[in-house]
């Protein structure tokens, strides 16, 4: 069985107030090093220009490190399909973002209709893959449990609601566009709201996508320092899917902060081809 690269490209921080106070940059890096990761990416939520300065605080923290691990700087773009799209190529260049991920965070419907919910998700997933600025579709078919409970809706507890044809189509579009599909630790495989049966069904969903030749990304989606360990479940899932190293996504650039493997020192670098660093 191929050993999956020890990456985690979906990590949040305390700066955007989504993750808790344990998610300080230095603590994240220290914990990831202890878990044996070789490369990580900080990709906190991009919610608009008004929070740009908070992302720049993350960047400043990263640039002050001397880690024993490669570190990339990205952003998780929230629900770009809603229409308020201020995340552009120019903005990425200005802020220094090296990659962008995006996922769906709502059902986008007022009255419960499971088929409509799944159809809307599929539409948005395909649009995410077709956006050239977005490298990874994160946690497809994850939903916030509190939002469903608040509406009094029956919980989304089975992937059987998603037609296999949707998974095949998503895999095909992802392969065509070069978009990676995320295997998510904290939101899916280590989420107490999902049963073992759901996780097995989710693996079948991912297997259908994998059969179409799509790339995959691994991410913990950690919002608490203790949740970083959930990345181990994504590595196991990737191994069980039979993925080879060349189908595990990483940013196509050098890390923002790169560990020098011969001298074990930090080297700051600009965006460029990272093939020599992997």
N, C-alpha and C positions, 0 to 999 in steps of 0.2 A: 504494500500500500504506500502510495506517495505521501511524503510528509508535506503538509501544507505550509507555505511560508508564514512565519509568525508576524503577521501584520494586524493592525487595527486602525482603520481610516474613518471611524465615526465615533468621535469622543467630544463631549461637551465640557464646558467650564462654568465656573461661578460668575463670570463676567456678564453673561447675558441673562442671568437670573433664572435660567431653565434648570441647570444643574445646581446642586446645593453647595454649601461653603467648603465641603471636603474636596471639591474639584478645583484645586489650585494647580497651576501649571507645573510647578516643581514637584508636587505630590503625585500628579498624574504620571509624569516621566519616571519618577522613582519607582512607582508601583508597576508600570509597564516593563521597566528593566528587570524587576524582580520576577515578573511573570515570564520572562524569556523572549519578549518581543524584540524584533530587529528593526521595525519601522512602524511609526504611528502617524496619524494625521489628526490635528485638532480641527474640527469642522462644526463650529457652533452655529446657531440659527441666525440666518440673515433675514431680518424682518423689515428692513427698509433703511434708507439713508440716515434716518434719525439715530440709528444705533451704530453707525459706522465707527465712531470713536471707541466704542467698546471692543470692537474687533481689533482696532489698532492697539489697544491695551494687551490683547492676547499676543499680537505680533511682537510687541515690545518685550513681553515676558519670555517668549520663545527665543528671541535674539540674544537674550542675556544668559542663556543656558550653556553649559559645557557637558552635554550628556554622553552616555555610552550607547546611543541609539539614534537612528535617523528620524528626523521630525519634519513633517510637511504641514503646510498652513492652508486650510480650505474653509468652505462654508456650506452649511445645509440651507438651501434656499426653500423657504416655506411657500408651498402652494402657489407656484407661479401661474397656474392656470386661472386663478381668480381674476387676473387682468391687470393688477398693479405690479408691473414688471420694471423694476429699476436696477436689476442685476444684469449688467452688460459686460461685454468684453473689455470696454474701456475702464469700467469700474474694477474689474478683476485685476487689470494691470496696475491701476492706481493704488489699490489696497494691498497688492502682493499676493492675492489668493492664487494658489497653485492648482486647485481643482475645486469642483462644485458637485455636490450631491443634492438630491431632492426626493421627497416622498409625500404621500398624501396623508393629511392629518384630520380628515373629517369625512362624514358620509355624504355631504353635499346634497341633502334631501331633508325636507321638513317632516314628512309622514313616512312611517315605516313601510318599506317595500323592498324586500331582500333582493329581488331580481334587479330592480332599478339601482340599488346601492352597488351591486357587483358590476353592473353595466357601466356606471359612472366611474368606478375605480379603474376598470379596464381602459376606458377612454383616456383617463388622465395618465395612467401608466404608459400608454403608447405615446402620448404627447411628450411626456418626460423623456422617453428614449429618443424622440425625434428632435429634441432641442440640442443643438450642437455645443452649448455651454455646459451642459450637465453630463457628468461622467458616470454617475451611479444612480440607479433607482433604488431608494432605500425602503426597507420593510414593507413590501407590497402586501396589502390586506391586513396590516396592523390597524387597530382602532383603539382609541382611548376608552377604557371601560367606564370611567365616570360619566362620560358624555352619553353613553348608551343607557346607563342606569338612570340618569337624570331625565331622559326622555321616556323612560318606561319601556324601552324596546327589549326584545329577547336578545341575549348576548350572541355575538358572532362567534360561535364555538365549533364550527366545522368548515373545512375547506371544500367539502363536497358541494357547497353552494357555488363554487367557481367551476364553470365547465372546463373540461380538459382542453377543449379547443381554444379557450382564452389563454391558457398557459402556453400552448403551442404557438399561438400568434405572438404572445409577448416574447417568447424565446427567439422566434424568427426575426422580429423587429429589433430586439436587442442585439442580435448578431449582426444584422445589416447595418446598424448605426454605430456599432462598437461600444454600446452602453453596457456597463456591468450591472448585474442584478445582485443586490445585497443579501447575504446570509447574516441575519441580525441576531445577536446574542440576547441582550436585555429585553428587547421589545417582543421577541418571539420565543426563542428556545429556553430562556430563563425567566419567563413571565408567569407569575403565579395564576394569572387569569386564564391561561391556556392549559388544557389537559394533555396528558401523554398522547391520547388519541388525536387531538388537534395537531400536535407536533409531528406525529407520523403522517397525517394527511398533508401537512405542510411540506414534509420531505418529498412526498409524491409529487406535489406541485413543483418543487424545485427540480426534481428529477426530470419532469417533462420539459422544463425550460432547458435543462442541461442537455437533453437529447437533441435539441435544436442547435447546439454548438455555441451557446451564449457564454460570455465571460461572467465571472462572479467576483464580488468584493466581499471581504469579511469585516464586520464592525461590531463592537460591543454596544454602541449607542449608550454608553454609560453616563448616568447623571449623578452618581454617587461613587465615591472612590472604591467601595467594596464591590461595585457592579462591574468593574473592569475585568474581573475574573471570568465574566460570562463569555468573553472572547474565545475561551477554550472550547465552548460548545459549538462555536461557528467553525473552528478548525476541524472538530470531529465530524460535523455535518458535511463539510467539504470533502473530507476523506471518504466518508460513506457514500457520497455521490460519485466517487471515483474521479474527481477532478485532478488534472495534472497541473504542475506549477505554472505552465504557460497560460492557463485559463483563470488564474487568480490575478485580479487587477491591482495595479499600483500606479500612482501618478507618473506621467511620462516627462518627468523633470527631475533635476537634482533636489534633494531635500533643502528646506530653508536652513536647517541646522543639520549638518552631516558629520557623523562620527568618522574620523580618520581611522581606518582599520589597522594601520601599521603603527601609528603613534598614539591612538586612543585619545585624540584631542578633537575639539570642535573646529569645523571649517564652515564659515558662512558662505553661501553660494547663491547665485542668481538662477532664474528659471532656465533650464536647458535640459538636454537629453540625459536621462538618469540610467541608461542601460549599464554603465560601468559601475554604478553604485548598488546594483541589486545583486 
